[in-house]
Amino acid sequence: MSSAHAAEVPRADTVRLRVDVWTDLGCPWCYLGIHRLRRAVDEAGLTAETDLVPRSFELDPGAPTEPVTITEIVTRKHGVSPREALQAEAGIQKLAVAEGLPFTSDRPHANSFDVQRVLQFANRQGRGVDFFETVQRRYFAGQINPYEHNSLIAVAVETGLDGDQVRGALTGNAHSSDVRRDEDAGQQLGITGVPFVLLDQRYTIAGAQSPEAYARAIEQVMAQKR
C-alpha cells in the first residue's frame, strides 16, 4: 500500500515508534488490520517516524502444500457448511471493499511457511513491509498463487529483492529458524490468533481493530515517549 507521506525524512532527534505485527498471508483479518493500522499511522502524521515490522505467525501450520479452495478450508477448520463458509467470506469481503481493498473468495489456500520464509529474508533486506503488503494484496485480489514459487519470486523481485537469492532460499531451508523465532516470541506473548500488534515493545493490541482504536493506542504510546 502506498502512503502519501512515504517520502518524508525524519529529523535526527525524532522519537521513533516501533510497531511489530504478527500476521499470516491467508488471514483476511490481518489484511484488514494492517491496512487500518497503516491508515492510523498515516493520519497521525507518523509514517516517517514509524518502524513497522511484519512478524511470522502460521494460522494453519498443518495446511497441505497443495492448494485447496477457501470453501474447503473454512468448512474443514470451522465445521460449517459450504454455504455458511461463503456467507462468512461475503461478510469480510464487504468490509474489505468498503475500505478500498480488492477481495475475492476465488483464491487458493495452502501451507504458508515458504511465504513466511521469504518475509524473513525481506525483513533482513529492509523490504518486509513492501513485500508482504504486495503479496497479500495480490493474493486477496485473486491475481497470484503465492504458494507457487515462481509467482512468489516475481513479487519479491517487484518489491526490490534479488530473485536468485529468493529462489535459492526457497530451494533449501533458509530462514526457517527466523520464522520459528518469531513464532516462539509470539507464544511468549500469548498470541493465539492474528493480527497481533506490539507497540513500542510494550503495549499489545489483539485482533483487527478500527483505525480509531489503533490511533488512540499510538497516541498514548507516543505521549509517553515524548
Stockholm file with secondary structure:
# STOCKHOLM 1.0

chainA/1-226         MSSAHAAEVPRADTVRLRVDVWTDLGCPWCYLGIHRLRRAVDEAGLTAETDLVPRSFELDPGAPTEPVTITEIVTRKHGVSPREALQAEAGIQKLAVAEGLPFTSDRPHANSFDVQRVLQFANRQGRGVDFFETVQRRYFAGQINPYEHNSLIAVAVETGLDGDQVRGALTGNAHSSDVRRDEDAGQQLGITGVPFVLLDQRYTIAGAQSPEAYARAIEQVMAQKR
#=GR chainA/1-226 SS CCCTTTTCCCCTTCCCEEEEEEECTTCHHHHHHHHHHHHHHHHTTCGGGEEEEEEECCSCTTCCSSCEEHHHHHHHHHCCCHHHHHHHHHHHHHHHHHTTCCCCSCCEECCCHHHHHHHHHHHHTTCHHHHHHHHHHHHHTTSCCTTSHHHHHHHHHHTTCCHHHHHHHHHTTTTHHHHHHHHHHHHHTTCCSSCEEEETTTEEEESCCCHHHHHHHHHHHHHHHC
#=GC SS_cons         CCCTTTTCCCCTTCCCEEEEEEECTTCHHHHHHHHHHHHHHHHTTCGGGEEEEEEECCSCTTCCSSCEEHHHHHHHHHCCCHHHHHHHHHHHHHHHHHTTCCCCSCCEECCCHHHHHHHHHHHHTTCHHHHHHHHHHHHHTTSCCTTSHHHHHHHHHHTTCCHHHHHHHHHTTTTHHHHHHHHHHHHHTTCCSSCEEEETTTEEEESCCCHHHHHHHHHHHHHHHC
//
